[in-house]
Amino acid sequence: MWLKVIIMVLLIGNLVALGSAFYTLMVDQGRAGKRTANLLFVRVALAVLLLVAVAYGLWSGDLGISAPWYNPQN
């Protein structure tokens, strides 16, 4: 259960960082500044953490494939 909460928080944080980077890109409009680059770095870091959390969940068995068309016996 806690892993799903962590994954959702990382996903929402990733979307917020992407939106914030887009906003600062539109507001700065090419002026010298590192706000957009810093926010995109935060986004990449959150995406890496999200991938690690999903990989850990699949490895540990906390997450699984529950699609109706998935048949693990084949």
N, C-alpha and C positions, 0 to 999 in steps of 0.2 A: 504493500500500500504506500509506504513512504517513498518508494522509488518512482511511482507514478506521479506523486506530488512534486518531486524534484524535477522530473521530466517536464511537467506542465509549467513549473516556475521558470525553468530554463528556456522553454519555447516562448513563453510570454515575454521574458526578458530580452530574448533575441529579436522579437518583433518590435518591442519598444526601442531598442538600440538602433534598429534599422530605420524606424520612423524618425527618431531624433537625428540621425545622421542625414536623412533626407531634408529635414527641416533646416538644419544648420547649413547644408549645402545651398538651399534656396535663399536663406537669409544672408549668408556671407557673399555669395555670388562672385567667387574667384578671388576675393581679397586674401591676403596672406594670413593664414591661420591654420591651426592644427586640430580644431574642434571636430571637423568631419572625419579626419583620419583617425583620431583617437576613438571616436564612437564606432567607426568601422572595425578598429582593432578589438574593441570590447565585443562587438558582434561576432567576430571570428572566434574569439576566446570562448564565448558562450556556446557557439555552434560546436566547437571541439568538445567542450564539457558535455553537451547534449549527446553527441555521438558516443562518448565514453560511457555515459549513464545508460544509454540504450544497449550498447555492447555488453556492459556488465549485467544488465537485466536479462539479456538473452543467454549469456554464459551461465549465470547463476540459476536460471529457471524461473525467476520472478516474473519475467515477461515471456510470452509465447505467441505462437501463431494460432489465431482462433477463427480464421476464415473458413466458411463452410465448404469451399472447394479444395482446401488443403487436406491431403491424405498422406500422413507420414509413413504408411505401410508400403507405398510404392517406391 
